[in-house]
Amino acid sequence: QVQLVESGGGLVQPGGSLRLSCAASGNIFSIASMAWYRQAPGKQRELVASIIPGGSTNYADSVKGRFTISRDNAKNTVYLQMNSLKPEDTAVYYCNVVEWGVLSPYWGQGTQVTVSS
């Protein structure tokens, strides 16, 4: 069984920074992609950023230039560095991992990010 453990959320003032981490453990053999999603109250879950083993990344337009996704393949860990945070970034952030040959992705439990003065 695969587990995703997230950390790094919290309360930050507008313009501040946070770094999220997500470590995958368990019977996971080969990761295809790792990503971060977020869901704000009353809104649908949306993709924030994703990264594949070769290092190619993809970002939502709303976070380009402010957020950076990275991964440590040896540790099966993905990070999300969030800078210049805005109140509209407030949401629960979820880690998502897709494993080769497995139909359903794995999801973390979510970590709350609140941007407020």
TORPA-4810 file (N, C-alpha, C, O; in nm, 3 decimals):
<nodes>
NODE_1_0.084_-0.118_0.000_0.000_0.000_0.000_0.088_0.124_0.000_0.190_0.130_0.068_Q
NODE_2_0.047_0.222_-0.078_0.125_0.345_-0.092_0.067_0.453_-0.002_-0.055_0.471_0.006_V
NODE_3_0.154_0.525_0.065_0.112_0.637_0.148_0.184_0.764_0.104_0.302_0.761_0.070_Q
NODE_4_0.110_0.874_0.104_0.168_1.005_0.076_0.155_1.090_0.200_0.045_1.108_0.253_L
NODE_5_0.266_1.141_0.247_0.265_1.223_0.368_0.308_1.364_0.331_0.420_1.386_0.283_V
NODE_6_0.217_1.457_0.353_0.242_1.597_0.319_0.279_1.676_0.443_0.241_1.642_0.555_E
NODE_7_0.354_1.783_0.420_0.388_1.873_0.529_0.419_2.010_0.471_0.443_2.025_0.352_S
NODE_8_0.419_2.111_0.558_0.463_2.243_0.518_0.355_2.349_0.505_0.386_2.465_0.481_G
NODE_9_0.230_2.312_0.521_0.125_2.412_0.513_0.124_2.503_0.634_0.198_2.481_0.730_G
NODE_10_0.037_2.605_0.629_0.024_2.695_0.742_-0.034_2.828_0.705_-0.090_2.846_0.597_G
NODE_11_-0.019_2.922_0.796_-0.070_3.059_0.778_0.047_3.150_0.743_0.150_3.150_0.810_L
NODE_12_0.029_3.229_0.638_0.134_3.320_0.596_0.071_3.450_0.549_-0.043_3.450_0.501_V
NODE_13_0.143_3.559_0.562_0.094_3.689_0.516_0.110_3.701_0.365_0.197_3.636_0.307_Q
NODE_14_0.028_3.783_0.302_0.045_3.807_0.159_0.188_3.851_0.128_0.247_3.933_0.199_P
NODE_15_0.242_3.794_0.020_0.381_3.822_-0.017_0.479_3.726_0.044_0.597_3.727_0.008_G
NODE_16_0.434_3.644_0.136_0.522_3.550_0.203_0.545_3.423_0.122_0.499_3.410_0.009_G
NODE_17_0.618_3.330_0.184_0.655_3.205_0.117_0.627_3.085_0.206_0.628_3.095_0.329_S
NODE_18_0.601_2.974_0.142_0.588_2.844_0.208_0.646_2.738_0.118_0.652_2.755_-0.004_L
NODE_19_0.690_2.628_0.179_0.738_2.515_0.101_0.665_2.390_0.146_0.670_2.352_0.263_R
NODE_20_0.596_2.328_0.053_0.525_2.203_0.080_0.612_2.084_0.040_0.688_2.090_-0.057_L
NODE_21_0.599_1.977_0.116_0.668_1.852_0.084_0.569_1.737_0.084_0.471_1.737_0.157_S
NODE_22_0.597_1.638_0.001_0.513_1.518_-0.005_0.605_1.399_-0.030_0.671_1.390_-0.133_C
NODE_23_0.607_1.308_0.066_0.690_1.189_0.054_0.603_1.066_0.031_0.507_1.042_0.104_A
NODE_24_0.638_0.990_-0.072_0.566_0.867_-0.103_0.641_0.748_-0.045_0.762_0.736_-0.060_A
NODE_25_0.567_0.660_0.021_0.629_0.540_0.079_0.539_0.421_0.056_0.422_0.435_0.020_S
NODE_26_0.595_0.302_0.077_0.519_0.180_0.058_0.561_0.108_-0.069_0.671_0.128_-0.120_G
NODE_27_0.472_0.024_-0.118_0.501_-0.057_-0.236_0.481_0.023_-0.364_0.387_-0.001_-0.440_N
NODE_28_0.569_0.118_-0.386_0.561_0.198_-0.507_0.689_0.173_-0.587_0.799_0.191_-0.535_I
NODE_29_0.675_0.132_-0.712_0.789_0.085_-0.788_0.845_0.188_-0.885_0.966_0.209_-0.892_F
NODE_30_0.756_0.252_-0.957_0.805_0.347_-1.057_0.702_0.459_-1.073_0.589_0.438_-1.116_S
NODE_31_0.745_0.577_-1.037_0.655_0.692_-1.042_0.658_0.755_-1.180_0.765_0.782_-1.235_I
NODE_32_0.540_0.777_-1.234_0.530_0.842_-1.363_0.529_0.994_-1.348_0.604_1.065_-1.415_A
NODE_33_0.444_1.043_-1.262_0.436_1.188_-1.242_0.400_1.218_-1.098_0.341_1.136_-1.027_S
NODE_34_0.438_1.337_-1.057_0.402_1.387_-0.924_0.346_1.527_-0.944_0.391_1.601_-1.031_M
NODE_35_0.248_1.561_-0.863_0.182_1.689_-0.885_0.123_1.742_-0.755_0.109_1.670_-0.656_A
NODE_36_0.089_1.868_-0.760_0.016_1.933_-0.652_-0.115_1.988_-0.710_-0.117_2.053_-0.814_W
NODE_37_-0.222_1.961_-0.639_-0.353_2.017_-0.669_-0.396_2.101_-0.549_-0.338_2.089_-0.441_Y
NODE_38_-0.495_2.185_-0.569_-0.551_2.259_-0.457_-0.702_2.273_-0.474_-0.755_2.268_-0.585_R
NODE_39_-0.767_2.290_-0.360_-0.911_2.308_-0.362_-0.948_2.414_-0.259_-0.926_2.398_-0.139_Q
NODE_40_-1.004_2.522_-0.310_-1.052_2.630_-0.223_-1.199_2.604_-0.189_-1.267_2.532_-0.262_A
NODE_41_-1.247_2.662_-0.081_-1.387_2.640_-0.042_-1.484_2.678_-0.154_-1.476_2.788_-0.210_P
NODE_42_-1.575_2.588_-0.186_-1.674_2.614_-0.287_-1.625_2.603_-0.430_-1.699_2.633_-0.524_G
NODE_43_-1.500_2.560_-0.447_-1.444_2.550_-0.582_-1.399_2.407_-0.610_-1.381_2.327_-0.519_K
NODE_44_-1.382_2.378_-0.738_-1.334_2.247_-0.778_-1.183_2.236_-0.754_-1.111_2.335_-0.753_Q
NODE_45_-1.140_2.112_-0.736_-0.997_2.088_-0.722_-0.930_2.120_-0.855_-0.980_2.083_-0.962_R
NODE_46_-0.817_2.188_-0.849_-0.747_2.227_-0.971_-0.599_2.191_-0.963_-0.540_2.186_-0.855_E
NODE_47_-0.541_2.165_-1.079_-0.399_2.135_-1.088_-0.319_2.263_-1.066_-0.346_2.366_-1.128_L
NODE_48_-0.221_2.256_-0.979_-0.132_2.368_-0.954_-0.003_2.352_-1.033_0.039_2.442_-1.105_V
NODE_49_0.060_2.234_-1.020_0.186_2.210_-1.089_0.211_2.060_-1.094_0.165_1.984_-1.009_A
NODE_50_0.284_2.018_-1.197_0.319_1.877_-1.210_0.461_1.864_-1.261_0.516_1.957_-1.320_S
NODE_51_0.520_1.745_-1.238_0.657_1.720_-1.282_0.671_1.573_-1.315_0.617_1.487_-1.246_I
NODE_52_0.745_1.544_-1.424_0.768_1.406_-1.464_0.914_1.369_-1.440_0.995_1.458_-1.413_I
NODE_53_0.950_1.240_-1.448_1.085_1.199_-1.411_1.196_1.275_-1.483_1.301_1.300_-1.424_P
NODE_54_1.176_1.311_-1.607_1.281_1.382_-1.680_1.300_1.525_-1.634_1.398_1.591_-1.671_G
NODE_55_1.207_1.574_-1.552_1.219_1.709_-1.499_1.128_1.811_-1.563_1.121_1.925_-1.518_G
NODE_56_1.057_1.772_-1.668_0.965_1.867_-1.731_0.853_1.902_-1.634_0.800_1.817_-1.562_S
NODE_57_0.818_2.030_-1.635_0.717_2.078_-1.542_0.602_2.148_-1.614_0.614_2.191_-1.729_T
NODE_58_0.492_2.157_-1.544_0.374_2.225_-1.597_0.311_2.301_-1.482_0.302_2.250_-1.370_N
NODE_59_0.266_2.424_-1.509_0.208_2.508_-1.405_0.076_2.568_-1.449_0.053_2.595_-1.567_Y
NODE_60_-0.011_2.589_-1.352_-0.131_2.667_-1.378_-0.089_2.811_-1.405_0.007_2.861_-1.346_A
NODE_61_-0.161_2.877_-1.493_-0.126_3.015_-1.526_-0.123_3.105_-1.403_-0.042_3.198_-1.395_D
NODE_62_-0.208_3.078_-1.309_-0.222_3.163_-1.191_-0.100_3.158_-1.099_-0.083_3.246_-1.014_S
NODE_63_-0.015_3.056_-1.115_0.100_3.044_-1.025_0.234_3.054_-1.097_0.339_3.052_-1.033_V
NODE_64_0.231_3.066_-1.228_0.357_3.075_-1.304_0.440_3.194_-1.258_0.388_3.304_-1.240_K
NODE_65_0.569_3.169_-1.238_0.658_3.273_-1.193_0.663_3.290_-1.043_0.749_3.360_-0.990_G
NODE_66_0.570_3.226_-0.973_0.567_3.238_-0.826_0.593_3.104_-0.757_0.657_3.099_-0.652_R
NODE_67_0.545_2.996_-0.816_0.560_2.862_-0.758_0.661_2.781_-0.837_0.675_2.796_-0.958_F
NODE_68_0.732_2.694_-0.767_0.828_2.604_-0.832_0.809_2.463_-0.777_0.815_2.441_-0.656_T
NODE_69_0.787_2.369_-0.867_0.776_2.229_-0.827_0.909_2.160_-0.855_0.975_2.187_-0.956_I
NODE_70_0.947_2.070_-0.765_1.071_1.994_-0.783_1.052_1.856_-0.719_0.958_1.835_-0.642_S
NODE_71_1.141_1.764_-0.752_1.128_1.631_-0.696_1.265_1.571_-0.668_1.364_1.602_-0.734_R
NODE_72_1.267_1.484_-0.570_1.387_1.406_-0.539_1.350_1.261_-0.570_1.281_1.196_-0.491_D
NODE_73_1.395_1.211_-0.683_1.357_1.077_-0.727_1.404_0.969_-0.630_1.335_0.869_-0.609_N
NODE_74_1.520_0.989_-0.572_1.574_0.888_-0.479_1.489_0.875_-0.354_1.480_0.769_-0.293_A
NODE_75_1.425_0.986_-0.317_1.343_0.986_-0.195_1.194_0.977_-0.224_1.112_0.978_-0.133_K
NODE_76_1.158_0.969_-0.353_1.016_0.969_-0.391_0.943_1.085_-0.324_0.834_1.069_-0.268_N
NODE_77_1.003_1.201_-0.332_0.948_1.319_-0.266_0.932_1.432_-0.367_1.017_1.454_-0.453_T
NODE_78_0.821_1.502_-0.355_0.795_1.618_-0.440_0.778_1.740_-0.350_0.724_1.731_-0.240_V
NODE_79_0.824_1.853_-0.400_0.819_1.978_-0.325_0.744_2.083_-0.406_0.736_2.078_-0.529_Y
NODE_80_0.688_2.179_-0.334_0.628_2.295_-0.398_0.672_2.419_-0.322_0.628_2.445_-0.210_L
NODE_81_0.761_2.496_-0.384_0.805_2.622_-0.326_0.709_2.730_-0.373_0.693_2.753_-0.493_Q
NODE_82_0.646_2.796_-0.278_0.546_2.897_-0.311_0.594_3.033_-0.261_0.610_3.054_-0.141_M
NODE_83_0.616_3.124_-0.353_0.661_3.259_-0.320_0.555_3.360_-0.361_0.464_3.330_-0.438_N
NODE_84_0.569_3.480_-0.308_0.475_3.589_-0.341_0.331_3.543_-0.328_0.249_3.566_-0.417_S
NODE_85_0.301_3.481_-0.217_0.169_3.424_-0.198_0.062_3.532_-0.191_0.084_3.642_-0.141_L
NODE_86_-0.055_3.498_-0.243_-0.169_3.588_-0.248_-0.287_3.528_-0.172_-0.292_3.406_-0.155_K
NODE_87_-0.379_3.609_-0.126_-0.496_3.553_-0.057_-0.570_3.449_-0.141_-0.626_3.354_-0.087_P
NODE_88_-0.570_3.466_-0.271_-0.640_3.370_-0.358_-0.568_3.237_-0.369_-0.621_3.143_-0.428_E
NODE_89_-0.449_3.227_-0.312_-0.381_3.097_-0.305_-0.429_3.012_-0.188_-0.391_2.896_-0.175_D
NODE_90_-0.512_3.071_-0.104_-0.565_2.998_0.011_-0.647_2.878_-0.035_-0.741_2.892_-0.113_T
NODE_91_-0.610_2.761_0.015_-0.677_2.637_-0.025_-0.616_2.521_0.051_-0.516_2.536_0.121_A
NODE_92_-0.677_2.405_0.037_-0.615_2.281_0.081_-0.534_2.228_-0.038_-0.586_2.213_-0.148_V
NODE_93_-0.409_2.199_-0.013_-0.320_2.153_-0.118_-0.301_2.001_-0.105_-0.273_1.950_0.004_Y
NODE_94_-0.316_1.932_-0.217_-0.308_1.787_-0.219_-0.195_1.740_-0.309_-0.175_1.791_-0.419_Y
NODE_95_-0.122_1.645_-0.259_-0.019_1.579_-0.338_-0.083_1.467_-0.420_-0.173_1.398_-0.374_C
NODE_96_-0.034_1.450_-0.542_-0.088_1.349_-0.634_0.030_1.275_-0.698_0.123_1.337_-0.749_N
NODE_97_0.023_1.145_-0.695_0.129_1.063_-0.754_0.067_0.959_-0.847_-0.026_0.888_-0.810_V
NODE_98_0.120_0.952_-0.967_0.077_0.851_-1.064_0.189_0.751_-1.081_0.303_0.787_-1.109_V
NODE_99_0.155_0.623_-1.065_0.253_0.516_-1.080_0.231_0.447_-1.213_0.116_0.425_-1.254_E
NODE_100_0.339_0.412_-1.282_0.330_0.341_-1.408_0.251_0.211_-1.390_0.278_0.133_-1.299_W
NODE_101_0.153_0.190_-1.478_0.076_0.066_-1.477_-0.037_0.062_-1.377_-0.108_-0.039_-1.368_G
NODE_102_-0.056_0.169_-1.302_-0.164_0.175_-1.203_-0.267_0.277_-1.249_-0.234_0.392_-1.277_V
NODE_103_-0.392_0.234_-1.258_-0.495_0.320_-1.316_-0.525_0.442_-1.230_-0.537_0.553_-1.282_L
NODE_104_-0.538_0.421_-1.100_-0.580_0.530_-1.014_-0.460_0.599_-0.950_-0.368_0.531_-0.904_S
NODE_105_-0.460_0.731_-0.945_-0.350_0.800_-0.878_-0.363_0.788_-0.726_-0.468_0.754_-0.673_P
NODE_106_-0.254_0.817_-0.659_-0.254_0.823_-0.514_-0.268_0.969_-0.471_-0.216_1.060_-0.536_Y
NODE_107_-0.339_0.990_-0.361_-0.361_1.126_-0.310_-0.314_1.136_-0.166_-0.329_1.043_-0.086_W
NODE_108_-0.257_1.252_-0.133_-0.226_1.280_0.005_-0.349_1.325_0.080_-0.456_1.340_0.022_G
NODE_109_-0.332_1.347_0.210_-0.445_1.382_0.295_-0.480_1.529_0.284_-0.587_1.571_0.328_Q
NODE_110_-0.391_1.608_0.226_-0.415_1.751_0.212_-0.351_1.831_0.324_-0.345_1.787_0.439_G
NODE_111_-0.304_1.949_0.288_-0.247_2.040_0.388_-0.301_2.180_0.361_-0.303_2.227_0.248_T
NODE_112_-0.344_2.246_0.467_-0.408_2.377_0.454_-0.304_2.486_0.437_-0.206_2.493_0.513_Q
NODE_113_-0.325_2.570_0.337_-0.245_2.691_0.317_-0.340_2.809_0.326_-0.437_2.818_0.250_V
NODE_114_-0.311_2.899_0.417_-0.394_3.018_0.435_-0.307_3.142_0.421_-0.207_3.159_0.491_T
NODE_115_-0.346_3.228_0.329_-0.272_3.352_0.305_-0.361_3.468_0.350_-0.462_3.498_0.287_V
NODE_116_-0.321_3.531_0.458_-0.404_3.636_0.516_-0.320_3.727_0.603_-0.223_3.685_0.666_S
NODE_117_-0.361_3.854_0.606_-0.292_3.949_0.693_-0.363_3.959_0.828_-0.320_4.034_0.915_S
</nodes>
